[in-house]
Amino acid sequence: MENSDRLFTLLSELDDNELQSIWSNALQCMPGKDRFDNATHLQRVDLISMEWRAIHGHTLRNRFRAAHALPWKRILIDVADKLRPGWGWTSYRMEDAHTEEAIEADIRRMFDERIQGMWAKMSPTAKEKLAQTLDGEFNAAASTLTRTGKIAGLRSITVSSLGSGISSGLLTGAGAYALAQGTTSLLVGGLLGGALYQLGLWLVVRLFGVWSGVQLVASGGVAAVGGALLSAPAAVVILANAVMSTSYRKTIPATMALLVAHELRRQFDEEKV
């Protein structure tokens, strides 16, 4: 399984901070469990894989699974079924010809469609209020991430720019990248792979919070949920209650965290070429 399963590949390409976030915030494991805090990068990947597959679904069958036995495709199908609008399941089956990459792309598409649906239902006044709120929070978050008190040349998030980013697809049309890049020119360049990536991820998380009803407030300039500060890239793991039953409260956030992190990296890498 270790040599062929795509979950290992995706996890191994994250940095240690992102692995720590999935372990602690999504899977809700204590840092010291199984000596995770002192483990090497590859050992952390292995521990996350075992924990993730063991708890997915919370059924009695989990107790009899071998370590790493649950296929990544099975996890993806379950997530896609939960995100699908309306009643019923998707058409994906373990034995079909759909690749894991194809299901991942469909999950990102359904995510975007939910955000676009939220935006379409908002009144002009609500859109203006959201843009103003995000603008203030984004300025504070940018300052926190770049460790400066002020960023010269920071442009505002407006109803127009926010609507454009959402309508083009945050995760399917590089909307997250365009929105983050369009807000500040100063972060492009040496900080492209760092602060700009994190700010794009911050925007995705913040907008999901608005759609899902997860209350996000500004605390010290950084979005917070239930008093816990959310600084990107770890922030995406708050993807929560609106799209899942209790059974998947851990593994669906972990899946979205993993897919969003990779998609935003891809968007930013393409724009650098």
Sequence and secondary structure as in RCSB ss.txt:
>XXXX:A:sequence
MENSDRLFTLLSELDDNELQSIWSNALQCMPGKDRFDNATHLQRVDLISMEWRAIHGHTLRNRFRAAHALPWKRI
LIDVADKLRPGWGWTSYRMEDAHTEEAIEADIRRMFDERIQGMWAKMSPTAKEKLAQTLDGEFNAAASTLTRTGK
IAGLRSITVSSLGSGISSGLLTGAGAYALAQGTTSLLVGGLLGGALYQLGLWLVVRLFGVWSGVQLVASGGVAAV
GGALLSAPAAVVILANAVMSTSYRKTIPATMALLVAHELRRQFDEEKV
>XXXX:A:secstr
 TTT HHHHHHHTS HHHHHHIIIIIS   TTGGGGGG  HHHHHHHHHHHHHHHTT  GGGGG  TT S HHHH
HHHHHHHHSSSSS  S  TTSS  HHHHHHHHHHHHHHHHHHHHHHS HHHHHHHHHHHHHHHHHHHHHHHT S 
 TTB    HHHHHHHHHH TTTSSHHHHHHHHHBSTTSSTTIIIIIHHHHHHHHHHHHHHHHT   EEETTEEEE
TTEE  TTGGGGG  GGG  GGGTTHHHHHHHHHHHHHHHHHHHHHH 
